[in-house]
Structure formats: structure tokens, C-alpha cells
Amino acid sequence: MLSNWNKSGGFSLIELITVVVITGILVYIAILAYDGTQARARERADEANIRILNSSTLQWMLDDESRDPRGHDTDSLKSELEGSYIMQWPESPTDSDYLLAEGRWILED
């Protein structure tokens, strides 16, 4: 037989606090997962931008086989590529710089 002390039919304070605590934990876990996903997306965007820059540099070299990116610094090759081989210079979502090192584009943190 059920006890008669809780006939109100509502939730007790302990039950409500438990639900709020569990909800808070779930929201915290969701925020951590979202932040991790955003960070990975920014890193992958940087990787994709580096591949685009290296592909553009390769096309620049193939158009005139006497061209060598190793003879250029970052700014001079950037000006050669921008407009003709790449429409707009990519911006790093991680606020890093794209640098030319030994003829290949790299990411400087």
C-alpha cells in the first residue's frame, strides 16, 4: 500500500534539483563537444587553405617551367598568385599566417 504522506501529486524539491543538475551536466557536455568540433573545423580549414595555395603554386610553375617558388619570398609569390591563380587570398580561421618555406606553403602558428 502507498503511504499517504505525499498526496499532492507534484514533484518534490529533491526531484526538481536532480533534474536541474542532470540538465546542467548535459548542457556542459554539449558545449565541450561543440567547442571541440569548432576547433577541429578551423584546423581543417587551415589544412585545406594550405592545399589550395600549394595547388595554385604548382599551376603557376606549370604555366612557365622556368618559375621556381624557392626563389621567392612569401609576399612576392603571394602577389604573383593572387588574382591570376587564386581569386582571393585565404584568411586563416585560427589567425595563423601562411608562409612560403622552401617552395611550399606552411602554416605558422
N, C-alpha and C positions, 0 to 999 in steps of 0.2 A: 504494500500500500504506500502511496506517496505521502510525504509529510505535508502538513498544512501550513508551514511557515512561509512559503513563497507562493502566494496565490495572485500576485499582481500581474503575472504574465509578461512582464518586461524583462530586460536584461539587467543583471547586477553590475555594479561598478567594476568589479574584477573582470567580468567578461568584456566590458567595453574597453578597459585598459589593455587587456590582452589583444583585442582586435586592432587597436591603435598601434601597439608596439609591433605586431606582426606586419601590419601595413607599412610602417616606417622602415622596417628591415627590408621589405621587398622593394620599396622605393629607392633605398640606399643601394641595393644590389643593382637595380636597373640603371641608376645614374653612373655607377662604376663601369658597367658594361658599355654604356653609351659613350663615355669618355674614352675608353679603350678603343672602341670602334672608330671614333673620330680621329684619334692619334694614328691608328693604322692607315686610315684613308689618306691622311696628309702625307704620310711616308710613302705610300704607293703612288700618290700624285707626283711627288718629287722624283721617284724612280721613273715614272712614265715621261716626265719632262726631260730627264737626262737621256732617255732613249730617243726622244724626238730630236733633241739637239744633236746627238751623235748621228742620227739618220740624216739630218739636214747637212751636217758637216760632210758626211760621206757623199751626198748628192753634189755638194759644192766641189768636192775633189773630183768626182767623176765627170763633171762638166768641163773641167780643164785638168788633165792629168799632171800638169806641172805644179799644181797647187799642193801645198803641204801645210796642214794646220799647225805642225810643230814650229813653224817659222812665225807664228802669230801669237800675240798675247790675247787675253780674254776680250778686251774691249775692241780690238781691231777685227777679230774674227766675228764677234757679235755684230758689228756694223756691216760686215760682208754678208752675213746670213740673213739679217733682219730685213724684211721687205721682199727679198727675192726667193729665199729658200724657206723662210718661216715668216708667216704673216705678222705675228706679234710675239715679242719676247715673252716666254712664260714667267710667271711670278711664282715663287716658292710659297706654298701654303705653310711651311714651317719657318719662314723668314730666313732661310739659308741662302747662300749665293751659289750660282752655277759658275764654276771656274774651269778654264782650259788648262789641262795638265798633260804634257807630253802628247798633244794632239787629240786628247779625249776629254769630254766634258765630265766633270765630277761635281759632287755636292760638298760644299764647305759649310760645316756647322757653325 
